[in-house]
Amino acid sequence: MFTAGWTPGRTVHYAPEAVVITELVRRATAVTELWEAVELKGAEDAVNADLGRPTSLPGMPGSTLWGHVQLTLSAQARSDAEQYRVDRARVARLRYLKEHLYSDPEMLLLDHLDRHPQDIGTVDIATFQRLSRSLRVGGQWWYPLLDCLEALSSELPIRHGDRYAMKLLLKAFKDTLPELIDRHGLRELADEVLGESGGTADG
Protein backbone atom coordinates (compact mmCIF):
# COMPACT_ATOMS: atom_id res chain seq x y z
CA MET A 1 0.00 0.00 0.00
CA PHE A 2 1.44 3.36 -1.09
CA THR A 3 0.82 6.89 0.04
CA ALA A 4 2.61 9.58 -1.93
CA GLY A 5 2.91 13.24 -2.65
CA TRP A 6 4.49 15.19 -5.47
CA THR A 7 5.14 18.68 -6.63
CA PRO A 8 4.47 19.20 -10.36
CA GLY A 9 7.19 20.74 -12.46
CA ARG A 10 6.90 23.39 -15.15
CA THR A 11 5.76 20.78 -17.69
CA VAL A 12 2.62 18.98 -16.58
CA HIS A 13 2.49 15.36 -17.73
CA TYR A 14 -0.77 14.32 -19.36
CA ALA A 15 -1.23 11.59 -16.69
CA PRO A 16 0.87 12.54 -13.64
CA GLU A 17 -0.83 9.92 -11.44
CA ALA A 18 0.33 7.14 -13.77
CA VAL A 19 3.89 8.48 -13.69
CA VAL A 20 3.79 8.64 -9.89
CA ILE A 21 2.51 5.07 -9.55
CA THR A 22 5.04 3.72 -12.04
CA GLU A 23 7.95 5.47 -10.32
CA LEU A 24 6.84 4.36 -6.85
CA VAL A 25 6.62 0.74 -7.95
CA ARG A 26 9.98 0.95 -9.74
CA ARG A 27 11.78 2.38 -6.72
CA ALA A 28 10.10 0.00 -4.29
CA THR A 29 10.88 -3.03 -6.45
CA ALA A 30 14.56 -2.08 -6.70
CA VAL A 31 14.74 -2.24 -2.89
CA THR A 32 12.41 -5.11 -2.00
CA GLU A 33 13.98 -7.54 -4.48
CA LEU A 34 17.06 -7.49 -2.24
CA TRP A 35 15.04 -8.88 0.68
CA GLU A 36 13.33 -12.20 1.33
CA ALA A 37 9.56 -12.16 1.71
CA VAL A 38 9.74 -13.20 5.36
CA GLU A 39 11.94 -10.16 6.09
CA LEU A 40 8.91 -7.93 5.73
CA LYS A 41 9.76 -5.33 8.38
CA GLY A 42 13.31 -4.84 7.15
CA ALA A 43 12.16 -4.51 3.55
CA GLU A 44 9.48 -1.99 4.53
CA ASP A 45 11.97 0.15 6.45
CA ALA A 46 14.42 0.06 3.54
CA VAL A 47 11.77 1.08 1.02
CA ASN A 48 10.52 3.95 3.17
CA ALA A 49 14.06 5.18 3.72
CA ASP A 50 14.42 5.41 -0.05
CA LEU A 51 10.97 6.86 -0.75
CA GLY A 52 11.42 9.42 1.99
CA ARG A 53 14.03 11.19 -0.15
CA PRO A 54 12.24 13.43 -2.67
CA THR A 55 13.43 12.77 -6.21
CA SER A 56 12.45 14.08 -9.62
CA LEU A 57 9.82 12.37 -11.73
CA PRO A 58 10.81 11.04 -15.18
CA GLY A 59 9.55 13.29 -17.95
CA MET A 60 8.50 16.02 -15.53
CA PRO A 61 11.40 18.46 -15.06
CA GLY A 62 11.34 20.37 -11.79
CA SER A 63 8.94 17.91 -10.14
CA THR A 64 9.62 16.00 -6.93
CA LEU A 65 8.21 12.76 -5.56
CA TRP A 66 8.18 11.27 -2.09
CA GLY A 67 6.18 8.45 -0.59
CA HIS A 68 5.54 5.86 2.08
CA VAL A 69 4.75 2.16 1.72
CA GLN A 70 3.17 -0.46 3.94
CA LEU A 71 4.03 -4.06 3.06
CA THR A 72 1.85 -7.02 4.05
CA LEU A 73 1.78 -10.77 3.45
CA SER A 74 -1.22 -13.07 3.52
CA ALA A 75 -1.02 -16.07 5.83
CA GLN A 76 -0.57 -18.40 2.85
CA ALA A 77 2.10 -16.22 1.27
CA ARG A 78 4.02 -16.09 4.56
CA SER A 79 3.77 -19.87 4.96
CA ASP A 80 5.02 -20.39 1.39
CA ALA A 81 7.87 -17.93 1.91
CA GLU A 82 8.97 -19.60 5.14
CA GLN A 83 8.89 -23.03 3.51
CA TYR A 84 10.90 -21.70 0.57
CA ARG A 85 13.50 -20.34 2.97
CA VAL A 86 13.74 -23.69 4.76
CA ASP A 87 14.04 -25.56 1.45
CA ARG A 88 16.73 -23.21 0.17
CA ALA A 89 18.74 -23.58 3.39
CA ARG A 90 18.48 -27.36 3.12
CA VAL A 91 19.67 -27.35 -0.49
CA ALA A 92 22.59 -25.08 0.47
CA ARG A 93 23.47 -27.46 3.30
CA LEU A 94 23.40 -30.48 0.99
CA ARG A 95 25.54 -28.71 -1.60
CA TYR A 96 28.09 -27.76 1.05
CA LEU A 97 28.15 -31.32 2.31
CA LYS A 98 28.60 -32.71 -1.20
CA GLU A 99 31.36 -30.21 -1.98
CA HIS A 100 33.39 -31.19 1.11
CA LEU A 101 32.52 -34.87 1.17
CA TYR A 102 35.31 -36.03 -1.14
CA SER A 103 38.10 -34.34 0.80
CA ASP A 104 36.62 -34.55 4.31
CA PRO A 105 34.75 -37.80 5.07
CA GLU A 106 34.03 -36.68 8.63
CA MET A 107 31.55 -34.15 7.22
CA LEU A 108 29.03 -37.00 7.01
CA LEU A 109 29.58 -37.76 10.67
CA LEU A 110 29.27 -34.11 11.68
CA ASP A 111 26.07 -33.76 9.71
CA HIS A 112 24.65 -36.84 11.42
CA LEU A 113 25.61 -35.61 14.90
CA ASP A 114 24.17 -32.19 14.16
CA ARG A 115 20.80 -33.81 13.47
CA HIS A 116 21.13 -36.56 16.11
CA PRO A 117 23.26 -35.18 18.99
CA GLN A 118 22.14 -38.05 21.24
CA ASP A 119 24.36 -40.39 19.18
CA ILE A 120 27.59 -38.58 20.04
CA GLY A 121 28.77 -41.29 22.46
CA THR A 122 27.83 -44.31 20.39
CA VAL A 123 28.30 -43.47 16.71
CA ASP A 124 30.99 -45.39 14.80
CA ILE A 125 33.10 -43.08 12.63
CA ALA A 126 34.31 -46.02 10.52
CA THR A 127 30.80 -46.44 9.12
CA PHE A 128 30.79 -42.89 7.82
CA GLN A 129 34.33 -43.22 6.45
CA ARG A 130 33.29 -46.29 4.46
CA LEU A 131 30.18 -44.54 3.19
CA SER A 132 32.21 -41.51 2.18
CA ARG A 133 34.69 -43.66 0.30
CA SER A 134 31.88 -45.56 -1.39
CA LEU A 135 30.24 -42.36 -2.58
CA ARG A 136 33.54 -40.86 -3.71
CA VAL A 137 34.69 -43.92 -5.65
CA GLY A 138 31.21 -44.49 -7.01
CA GLY A 139 30.89 -40.95 -8.30
CA GLN A 140 34.36 -40.83 -9.80
CA TRP A 141 34.63 -44.29 -11.35
CA TRP A 142 31.84 -46.79 -10.88
CA TYR A 143 28.87 -44.73 -12.01
CA PRO A 144 30.57 -43.60 -15.25
CA LEU A 145 31.68 -47.21 -15.85
CA LEU A 146 28.15 -48.50 -15.34
CA ASP A 147 26.86 -45.83 -17.70
CA CYS A 148 29.43 -47.04 -20.22
CA LEU A 149 28.24 -50.65 -19.87
CA GLU A 150 24.63 -49.54 -20.23
CA ALA A 151 25.53 -47.66 -23.41
CA LEU A 152 27.33 -50.78 -24.69
CA SER A 153 24.21 -52.85 -24.09
CA SER A 154 21.98 -50.39 -25.90
CA GLU A 155 24.30 -50.11 -28.91
CA LEU A 156 24.17 -53.85 -29.64
CA PRO A 157 21.11 -55.95 -30.61
CA ILE A 158 18.63 -56.66 -27.82
CA ARG A 159 19.92 -59.27 -25.35
CA HIS A 160 23.28 -59.58 -27.09
CA GLY A 161 24.39 -56.26 -25.64
CA ASP A 162 23.55 -57.25 -22.05
CA ARG A 163 25.15 -60.67 -22.55
CA TYR A 164 28.35 -59.16 -23.92
CA ALA A 165 28.60 -56.65 -21.04
CA MET A 166 28.07 -59.43 -18.48
CA LYS A 167 30.66 -61.59 -20.26
CA LEU A 168 33.27 -58.82 -19.96
CA LEU A 169 32.71 -58.43 -16.22
CA LEU A 170 32.45 -62.13 -15.40
CA LYS A 171 35.59 -62.90 -17.40
CA ALA A 172 37.46 -60.23 -15.42
CA PHE A 173 36.23 -61.68 -12.11
CA LYS A 174 37.14 -65.21 -13.11
CA ASP A 175 40.65 -64.18 -14.15
CA THR A 176 41.37 -62.15 -11.02
CA LEU A 177 39.24 -63.17 -8.02
CA PRO A 178 37.10 -66.16 -9.06
CA GLU A 179 35.89 -66.67 -5.47
CA LEU A 180 33.81 -63.52 -5.82
CA ILE A 181 31.61 -65.30 -8.35
CA ASP A 182 30.62 -67.94 -5.80
CA ARG A 183 30.46 -65.51 -2.89
CA HIS A 184 27.83 -63.43 -4.68
CA GLY A 185 25.85 -66.34 -6.10
CA LEU A 186 26.89 -65.80 -9.71
CA ARG A 187 28.21 -69.28 -10.48
CA GLU A 188 25.20 -70.39 -12.53
CA LEU A 189 25.19 -67.16 -14.50
CA ALA A 190 28.95 -67.32 -15.06
CA ASP A 191 28.74 -70.91 -16.32
CA GLU A 192 25.93 -69.97 -18.69
CA VAL A 193 27.55 -66.84 -20.07
CA LEU A 194 31.16 -68.00 -20.19
CA GLY A 195 30.45 -71.64 -21.01
CA GLU A 196 31.50 -74.71 -19.09
CA SER A 197 34.99 -74.47 -20.57
CA GLY A 198 35.35 -70.89 -19.31
CA GLY A 199 35.10 -69.21 -22.75
CA THR A 200 36.53 -65.85 -23.53
CA ALA A 201 34.96 -62.40 -23.50
CA ASP A 202 34.58 -62.47 -27.24
CA GLY A 203 34.13 -66.18 -27.80
C-alpha positions, 0 to 999 in steps of 0.5 A: 500500500502506497501513500505519496505526494508530489510537486508538479514541475513546469511541464505537466504530464498528461497523466501525472498519477500514472507516472507517480505510480510507475515510479513508486513501484519501480523504486520499491521493487529495486529495494524489495527484491534485495530482501526475502519475503519473510523479512517484511519489516526490514524490507518496509523500512528500507523502502521507506528510507528510499521513498522518503528522499524526494526525487524528480519524476521522469519526464517532468522536469522540476517535479519532486516525488516522495512516498511511504509504503506499507508491506503485508503478506497473507497467511498463505504467502508467509507460509510459502515464503517460510517453507521456501526459505527452509528448502533453500537452506536445506539445499545449500546445506546439501551442496556444502556437504557434497562439496566437502565430502570427497576431501573430508569424510568426517563431514558425514559424521558431523552432519549426522551428529548435528541432526542426532546429537544423542548419538555422540557417544555411540556413533561409529566413525568407521561407518561414515568413512566407508560410506564416504569412500563408497560415494567418492569412488562411485561418483568418480569411477563406478557410475561412469563405468556402469553408464558405459556398460549400459551404453554398450548394451543399448548399442548392440542388438537386444539381449546380445548387448547385455550378454556381452557386457556381463561376459566382460565383467564375469571374465574379469572376475574369473581371471582375477578373483574367481571366489567372488563369483561364488560368494555373490551367487553368480556361479550359474550365471557365469557358467551360462555366459562364459560356457563350461569351458570358461570361454573368452569375453569375445568367444 
